[in-house]
Amino acid sequence: ILFDFYEASIGKSESNGKQEILPHDSSHAVKQNDFELVAAKTAGFIVSDLIALHREAQFLYQRTYGNMQTFSPDHYVKVLEESIVRPSLQKEETNVINVIDEVKDVKWDDIGGLEEVKKKLRQCAEWPVKYKAQFAQLGLNAPRGILMYGPPGTGKTTLTKALARSTKSAFLSLNSAAVYSPYFGDAEKTIREVFKKARLASPSIIFFDEIDAMVGNRSANSGSSGVEQRVLSTILNEMDGIEFTRDVLVVAATNRPDMIDAALMRPGRLDYVMYVPPPDYDSRLQALHVHSRQLPLSEEIDLRNLAEQTDGYTGADLESVCREAAMNSLRHNINTNKIEPKDFEEAMCKVLPSVNQQMLDQYRRFQEKSVK
């Protein structure tokens, strides 16, 4: 007797579907619109995850109160916050994929400056959903991919996490260390699995960190390995494939845009190319406010003066300066309750700017080439 087996891929629950599943399973104990918050917090959850969530929430409530009449979505939120339930996406290959839990606390306001970049990102990802009718009327499709490039430490990863949070998308992250394996075919398999999981968890964002190290440039680097070319072909096939959904956005980040293969930059792939510059004076001032808002600063500290002195510092550099200043304060006096100007002066002697003119000239040449 011969049997034919077919694999069926069952998609994730839509936000409205989640609201229907939970009230049904809880015997309509609460009003359906009360579950909107729970639905928003369960990006990437499939039906089995929602059932597990409900069971854990019921158990938590019964153990505490014993009366199901006043059972509410707050108990689901408590279960989520205590990390009792994890999405199915995390049950396999947890060393490869980071899901929405990493981005739940990353807000746009946590990123100092870069207002123009934030605006463009929101237009790419939020507008197609918010203004769906207008997009359809004008024959516009949501972009499939975005390439962000700029100096290290300018916030490309944090920007992508904030974008995932604002769009309530699952966040799946990959870098070259997670992709490459000593075993033949594993790298391509990892890429295919990520796209598969992204489709199941849509809306979702796949983030390729330092994509230049992952795929290289066939024309600029004749010594690129065969595995790099196979990984590139797999990414291209997944983005071009008929199974690719519009609810999956690919975001790639790089410090070396000149090393990105031209095939990735064609229409329908990485449609939008965004330069993430080092912060200017206003952005540095805003970043200093963000990174020092929890610090007990002396009244003598003038953040405007610090912003003027930190030309060439990235957002990550400024965060390091604030952290080092706090440590300097402790080194000077373990019982201190104020951070003094000298603490910042010493910190800036230790934490040097990451951006130099040669680096900026390189990005300027790429911009000029891209415009042509």
C-alpha positions as CSV (number, residue, x, y, z in Angstrom):
1,I,0.0,0.0,0.0
2,L,1.4,3.4,-1.0
3,F,0.6,6.6,0.9
4,D,1.0,10.1,-0.4
5,F,1.8,12.7,2.3
6,Y,1.3,16.4,1.8
7,E,2.5,19.2,4.0
8,A,0.0,21.9,4.7
9,S,1.1,25.2,6.1
10,I,-1.4,26.7,8.4
11,G,-1.0,30.5,9.0
12,K,-0.9,32.4,12.2
13,S,-3.9,34.0,13.8
14,E,-4.9,37.5,12.7
15,S,-5.4,40.1,15.4
16,N,-9.2,39.9,15.0
17,G,-8.9,36.1,15.1
18,K,-7.1,36.2,18.3
19,Q,-9.9,38.2,19.9
20,E,-12.4,35.6,18.7
21,I,-10.3,32.6,19.9
22,L,-9.7,33.8,23.5
23,P,-13.3,34.8,24.4
24,H,-14.7,31.6,22.9
25,D,-12.3,29.5,24.9
26,S,-13.0,31.4,28.1
27,S,-16.8,30.9,27.8
28,H,-17.3,34.6,27.0
29,A,-16.3,35.5,30.5
30,V,-15.5,39.1,29.3
31,K,-16.4,41.4,26.6
32,Q,-14.7,40.8,23.2
33,N,-13.4,44.4,22.9
34,D,-11.5,43.9,26.2
35,F,-9.1,41.6,24.3
36,E,-7.7,44.2,22.0
37,L,-4.7,44.8,24.2
38,V,-4.0,41.0,24.5
39,A,-4.3,40.7,20.7
40,A,-1.8,43.5,20.2
41,K,0.7,41.9,22.6
42,T,0.6,38.5,21.0
43,A,2.4,39.2,17.7
44,G,3.7,35.9,16.4
45,F,1.4,33.7,18.4
46,I,-0.4,30.9,16.6
47,V,-3.6,29.1,17.8
48,S,-1.7,26.6,20.1
49,D,0.1,29.5,21.7
50,L,-3.2,31.3,22.4
51,I,-4.7,28.1,23.9
52,A,-1.6,27.7,26.1
53,L,-1.8,31.4,27.1
54,H,-5.5,31.0,28.1
55,R,-4.8,27.9,30.2
56,E,-1.9,29.5,32.0
57,A,-4.0,32.7,32.6
58,Q,-6.9,30.6,34.0
59,F,-4.6,28.7,36.3
60,L,-3.0,31.9,37.5
61,Y,-6.4,33.4,38.3
62,Q,-7.9,30.3,39.9
63,R,-4.8,29.9,42.1
64,T,-5.2,33.5,43.3
65,Y,-8.9,34.1,43.4
66,G,-10.8,30.9,42.6
67,N,-13.7,32.8,41.0
68,M,-13.9,32.9,37.2
69,Q,-16.8,35.4,37.1
70,T,-14.4,38.4,37.1
71,F,-11.7,36.9,34.9
72,S,-10.3,39.6,32.7
73,P,-7.6,40.2,30.0
74,D,-5.3,41.6,32.7
75,H,-4.5,38.1,33.7
76,Y,-3.4,37.3,30.1
77,V,-1.2,40.4,30.2
78,K,0.3,39.3,33.5
79,V,1.1,35.9,32.1
80,L,2.8,37.5,29.1
81,E,4.8,39.9,31.3
82,E,6.0,37.0,33.5
83,S,7.1,35.2,30.3
84,I,5.2,32.1,31.3
85,V,4.0,31.5,27.7
86,R,6.4,31.8,24.7
87,P,5.4,31.8,21.1
88,S,5.9,28.6,19.0
89,L,8.4,30.5,17.0
90,Q,10.8,30.3,19.9
91,K,10.5,26.6,20.4
92,E,13.0,25.8,17.7
93,E,16.2,27.4,16.6
94,T,16.2,29.9,19.4
95,N,19.8,30.7,18.7
96,V,18.8,32.0,15.3
97,I,15.5,33.8,15.8
98,N,14.6,36.6,18.2
99,V,10.9,37.2,18.4
100,I,8.8,40.1,19.5
101,D,9.9,40.0,23.2
102,E,13.1,41.8,22.3
103,V,11.3,44.9,20.9
104,K,8.3,45.4,23.3
105,D,10.1,48.2,25.2
106,V,11.8,49.9,22.2
107,K,9.9,53.1,21.4
108,W,10.5,55.9,18.8
109,D,11.1,58.2,21.7
110,D,14.0,56.1,23.0
111,I,15.9,57.0,19.8
112,G,17.5,60.5,20.0
113,G,17.3,62.5,16.8
114,L,17.1,60.8,13.3
115,E,13.7,62.3,12.8
116,E,13.9,62.2,9.0
117,V,14.9,58.5,9.0
118,K,12.0,57.7,11.5
119,K,9.6,59.5,9.2
120,K,10.7,57.6,6.1
121,L,10.5,54.2,8.0
122,R,7.0,55.0,9.2
123,Q,5.9,55.9,5.7
124,C,7.2,52.6,4.4
125,A,5.7,50.3,7.0
126,E,2.8,52.2,8.6
127,W,1.3,54.0,5.7
128,P,0.4,50.9,3.6
129,V,-1.7,49.7,6.6
130,K,-3.0,53.0,7.8
131,Y,-3.9,54.3,4.3
132,K,-4.7,51.1,2.6
133,A,-7.6,52.5,0.5
134,Q,-5.4,55.4,-0.7
135,F,-2.6,53.0,-1.7
136,A,-5.1,50.8,-3.6
137,Q,-6.6,53.8,-5.4
138,L,-3.2,54.9,-6.6
139,G,-2.0,51.4,-7.4
140,L,0.7,51.4,-4.8
141,N,2.1,48.3,-3.1
142,A,3.8,48.2,0.3
143,P,7.6,47.9,-0.1
144,R,9.1,44.5,0.3
145,G,12.4,45.6,1.6
146,I,14.5,48.5,3.1
147,L,18.2,48.9,3.2
148,M,19.6,51.1,5.9
149,Y,23.3,52.0,5.7
150,G,25.5,54.3,7.8
151,P,28.4,54.3,10.3
152,P,28.4,51.7,13.1
153,G,26.4,52.7,16.2
154,T,24.0,55.1,14.5
155,G,20.9,53.1,15.6
156,K,20.0,50.9,12.6
157,T,19.1,47.9,14.8
158,T,17.2,50.0,17.3
159,L,15.3,51.8,14.6
160,T,14.1,48.4,13.1
161,K,13.0,47.2,16.6
162,A,11.1,50.4,17.1
163,L,9.5,49.9,13.7
164,A,8.4,46.4,14.6
165,R,6.9,47.6,17.9
166,S,5.0,50.5,16.3
167,T,3.6,48.2,13.6
168,K,2.9,45.3,16.1
169,S,5.0,43.0,14.0
170,A,7.0,39.9,15.0
171,F,10.7,40.6,14.8
172,L,13.0,38.0,13.4
173,S,16.7,38.8,13.4
174,L,19.6,37.2,11.5
175,N,23.3,37.9,11.2
176,S,26.2,36.0,9.5
177,A,27.2,34.2,12.7
178,A,23.7,32.7,13.0
179,V,23.5,31.8,9.3
180,Y,26.8,30.1,8.5
181,S,27.4,26.5,9.5
182,P,30.2,24.0,8.8
183,Y,27.6,21.7,7.3
184,F,26.7,22.0,3.6
185,G,23.3,23.4,2.9
186,D,22.6,24.6,6.5
187,A,22.9,28.3,5.7
188,E,20.3,28.1,2.9
189,K,18.0,26.0,5.1
190,T,18.3,28.7,7.9
191,I,17.2,31.4,5.5
192,R,14.3,29.4,4.2
193,E,13.1,28.6,7.7
194,V,13.2,32.3,8.7
195,F,11.1,33.3,5.8
196,K,8.7,30.4,6.5
197,K,8.3,31.5,10.2
198,A,8.0,35.1,9.1
199,R,5.0,34.2,6.9
200,L,3.4,32.3,9.7
201,A,3.9,35.1,12.1
202,S,3.0,38.0,9.8
203,P,2.8,40.9,10.1
204,S,6.5,40.5,10.6
205,I,9.9,42.0,10.0
206,I,13.0,40.0,9.0
207,F,16.1,41.9,10.0
208,F,19.4,41.1,8.3
209,D,22.1,42.6,10.4
210,E,25.4,43.4,8.5
211,I,24.0,41.8,5.4
212,D,27.3,42.6,3.5
213,A,29.0,40.0,5.6
214,M,26.2,37.5,4.8
215,V,26.0,37.7,1.0
216,G,28.8,40.0,-0.2
217,N,29.0,41.5,-3.7
218,R,29.6,39.2,-6.7
219,S,30.9,42.0,-8.9
220,A,33.0,43.8,-6.3
221,N,34.5,40.7,-4.7
222,S,35.5,38.0,-7.1
223,G,36.8,35.9,-4.1
224,S,33.3,35.6,-2.6
225,S,32.7,32.0,-1.4
226,G,30.2,29.6,-2.9
227,V,28.1,29.6,0.3
228,E,27.7,33.4,0.1
229,Q,26.4,33.1,-3.4
230,R,24.0,30.3,-2.4
231,V,22.7,32.4,0.6
232,L,22.2,35.3,-1.7
233,S,20.3,33.2,-4.2
234,T,18.1,31.8,-1.4
235,I,17.2,35.3,-0.2
236,L,16.4,36.5,-3.7
237,N,14.3,33.4,-4.3
238,E,12.4,33.9,-1.1
239,M,11.7,37.5,-1.8
240,D,10.7,36.8,-5.4
241,G,8.7,33.7,-4.6
242,I,5.0,33.4,-5.0
243,E,4.6,32.5,-1.3
244,F,6.1,35.8,-0.2
245,T,3.4,37.8,1.6
246,R,3.0,41.5,1.6
247,D,2.8,41.4,5.4
248,V,6.5,40.5,5.6
249,L,9.0,43.3,5.4
250,V,12.7,42.7,4.9
251,V,15.0,45.2,6.5
252,A,18.8,45.0,5.9
253,A,21.5,47.0,7.7
254,T,25.1,47.5,6.6
255,N,28.1,49.7,7.3
256,R,29.4,48.9,3.8
257,P,26.7,49.6,1.2
258,D,29.3,49.3,-1.6
259,M,29.6,45.6,-0.8
260,I,25.9,44.9,-1.3
261,D,25.1,42.9,-4.5
262,A,23.3,44.8,-7.1
263,A,20.7,42.0,-7.4
264,L,19.4,42.9,-3.9
265,M,18.8,46.5,-4.9
266,R,16.4,45.8,-7.8
267,P,12.7,46.7,-7.7
268,G,10.6,44.3,-5.6
269,R,13.5,43.5,-3.2
270,L,15.2,46.2,-1.2
271,D,13.1,49.0,-2.7
272,Y,14.1,51.8,-0.3
273,V,17.6,52.8,0.5
274,M,18.0,55.0,3.6
275,Y,21.2,56.6,4.9
276,V,21.3,56.7,8.7
277,P,23.8,59.5,9.4
278,P,25.8,60.2,12.5
279,P,23.8,62.7,14.7
280,D,24.0,66.4,14.1
281,Y,24.0,68.9,17.0
282,D,20.2,68.7,17.6
283,S,20.2,64.9,17.4
284,R,23.2,64.7,19.7
285,L,21.5,66.9,22.2
286,Q,18.3,64.8,22.0
287,A,20.3,61.6,22.4
288,L,22.1,63.0,25.4
289,H,18.7,63.9,27.0
290,V,17.5,60.3,26.3
291,H,20.6,58.6,27.7
292,S,21.0,60.8,30.8
293,R,17.3,61.1,31.8
294,Q,17.8,58.5,34.5
295,L,21.1,59.9,35.8
296,P,21.4,62.3,38.7
297,L,23.2,65.1,36.9
298,S,24.7,68.1,38.6
299,E,23.2,71.4,37.9
300,E,26.6,72.5,36.5
301,I,26.3,70.1,33.6
302,D,25.1,71.7,30.4
303,L,24.0,69.1,27.8
304,R,24.1,71.8,25.1
305,N,27.8,72.2,25.7
306,L,28.3,68.5,25.6
307,A,26.4,68.2,22.3
308,E,28.8,70.8,20.8
309,Q,31.8,68.9,22.0
310,T,30.7,65.5,20.7
311,D,30.9,66.0,16.9
312,G,31.6,62.7,15.3
313,Y,30.0,60.7,18.1
314,T,27.2,58.2,17.2
315,G,24.2,57.5,19.4
316,A,26.0,54.4,20.7
317,D,29.0,56.5,21.5
318,L,26.9,59.0,23.5
319,E,25.3,56.2,25.4
320,S,28.7,55.0,26.3
321,V,29.8,58.5,27.4
322,C,26.9,58.8,29.8
323,R,27.5,55.3,31.2
324,E,31.2,56.0,31.6
325,A,30.5,59.3,33.3
326,A,28.3,57.5,35.8
327,M,31.1,55.0,36.5
328,N,33.6,57.9,36.9
329,S,31.3,59.5,39.5
330,L,31.4,56.2,41.5
331,R,35.1,55.9,41.2
332,H,35.6,59.4,42.6
333,N,33.2,58.8,45.5
334,I,31.3,55.6,46.1
335,N,28.7,57.4,48.1
336,T,28.1,60.1,45.4
337,N,24.6,61.1,44.4
338,K,25.6,63.5,41.6
339,I,27.4,63.3,38.3
340,E,29.7,66.3,37.8
341,P,31.1,67.9,34.7
342,K,34.6,66.4,35.3
343,D,33.0,62.9,35.1
344,F,31.9,63.7,31.5
345,E,35.2,65.2,30.6
346,E,37.1,62.1,31.7
347,A,34.5,59.9,29.9
348,M,35.0,61.8,26.6
349,C,38.8,61.2,26.9
350,K,38.1,57.5,27.1
351,V,35.2,57.1,24.7
352,L,36.4,58.4,21.3
353,P,34.2,59.3,18.3
354,S,33.5,56.4,15.9
355,V,33.0,58.6,12.8
356,N,35.8,60.1,10.8
357,Q,35.9,62.1,7.6
358,Q,37.1,59.2,5.5
359,M,34.0,57.2,6.5
360,L,31.7,60.1,5.6
361,D,33.3,60.6,2.2
362,Q,32.7,56.9,1.5
363,Y,29.0,57.2,2.2
364,R,28.8,60.5,0.2
365,R,30.3,58.7,-2.9
366,F,27.8,55.9,-2.5
367,Q,24.9,58.4,-2.3
368,E,26.1,60.1,-5.4
369,K,26.4,56.8,-7.3
370,S,22.9,55.7,-6.1
371,V,21.3,58.9,-7.4
372,K,22.7,58.5,-10.9
